[in-house]
Amino acid sequence: MGGSSFGTLFRVSTFGESHGPALGCVVDGCPAGIPLSVEDIRRDLQRRRPGRGAGSTERNEDDEPEILSGVYEGKTLGTPIAILMRNKDQRSEDYGALNDLYRPGHADWTWEAKYGLRDPRGGGRSSGRETAGRVAAGAVARTFLARRGIVVQAWTASIGGIYAPLRGDEDFDPAEAERNSLRVPGKRAAELIEARLAELKKAGDSAGGLVSCRISGLSPGLGEPVFDKLPAILGRAVLSIGACKGIQFGAGFAAAGSTGSAHNDTPVRKTENPGASAGGTGPPPPGNETGLPPEGERALPPGPPDISFKTNNAGGTLGGISTGMDVEFQAAFKPVASISQPQRTLDRSGAERELSVLGRHDVCIVPRVVPVVEAMAALVLADLVLRHRTARA
Ligand SMILES: Cc1cc2nc3c(=O)[nH]c(=O)nc-3n(C[C@H](O)[C@H](O)[C@H](O)COP(=O)(O)O)c2cc1C
């Protein structure tokens, strides 16, 4: 099957089905000499695991990563890095009833229409479990980026129509997003969302939501016009996550109703706006306390002056190239398709059937998608950092 590999120089392939023996990834193109441990990968995989709240699946995989190649004595070798996570808590019998049925909102029918057969156990490769390989690969990319002061952080911006505080709001607290399992940057909003998810679970229903992501510590110059503009490949990367239905950068869709005078970000000398590249109104992220791009990666002389922007409506790129401001985007995820509430559908013979999806599912996947969004953003940035090295003689 095509379509399981991503990236140009920093390249990842993922493999595995939800109820197969294992899932994983192969990262090719990661430079040698980057310190990398199982712990670096485990940390991100743990953030992708279901929480213990009302919105979470009861499937309990430990997602313990094994590094099979590409690392020696704690450092990358420059050779392909293969990472494996074994599936242990499959209960394929829960899915027996789905062999002949097409779940509304899921990928069953389209996979069968394309390949002529499918793995019905937990959705096979169209399952959200596929993202474990992405997160493991993303952890490698994050380690590479951290050495350049580039930090990717995402959080839950809304679930079921209940919004978390916005960045810049007094009660916006990114540390809180790491404390609660819903990844909501505000305690009160997290409580309201938890209550809403409990109601939906009782009703056998599900919810969608928004994930916000900020990439800070970027130098100007990343992104490859014209087809590989930074937002273009970031958009492709994020839209490839199951259930993602949209992405917007900076002011996003609201820009369509704005005016040039309101929307344009005014360039200013960096000395007049020292905090901007550290995340605008928010606190600098961990690992990049200075907020400045790493020495040697700023525009080379005789380049333009070191500038910043008063606002960041552009979301950190102009002409597909990073401006040095944070890259900021928001992605929309639909409500989980597999719900226990009875729904009408068709079976393979075309007969009408009623379906209540059994098995273990999230009421809302948004909290679990947060580290997946971070992983995809990190993979895009690692690739662009390497590609940028070919830009000038
Ligand atoms: C981390 C994660 C977990 C997911 N869990 C579920 C789930 O429990 N039930 C479900 O119906 N869909 C789940 N999905 C979404 C499906 O994978 C996705 O909706 C399906 O493949 C159809 O693709 P599409 O929605 O992109 O068109 C999950 C996705 C992710 C990223």
The ligand as a Gaussian input file, in Angstrom:
#p B3LYP/6-31G(d) Opt

LIG

0 1
 C       -5.619000       8.842000      18.370000
 C       -6.866000       8.504000      17.572000
 C       -7.835000       7.663000      18.135000
 C       -8.989000       7.349000      17.433000
 N       -9.927000       6.556000      18.021000
 C      -11.089000       6.300000      17.360000
 C      -12.102000       5.514000      17.967000
 O      -11.974000       5.051000      19.106000
 N      -13.251000       5.296000      17.254000
 C      -13.441000       5.821000      15.988000
 O      -14.491000       5.626000      15.396000
 N      -12.499000       6.567000      15.408000
 C      -11.326000       6.814000      16.050000
 N      -10.380000       7.582000      15.438000
 C      -10.662000       8.203000      14.133000
 C      -10.605000       7.232000      12.980000
 O       -9.297000       6.712000      12.865000
 C      -11.021000       7.944000      11.693000
 O      -12.166000       8.706000      11.893000
 C      -11.302000       6.938000      10.610000
 O      -10.104000       6.324000      10.199000
 C      -11.953000       7.558000       9.380000
 O      -11.090000       8.511000       8.807000
 P      -11.503000      10.040000       8.617000
 O      -12.318000      10.423000       9.804000
 O      -10.172000      10.775000       8.598000
 O      -12.245000      10.156000       7.341000
 C       -9.191000       7.877000      16.111000
 C       -8.204000       8.693000      15.546000
 C       -7.056000       9.018000      16.261000
 C       -6.046000       9.930000      15.625000

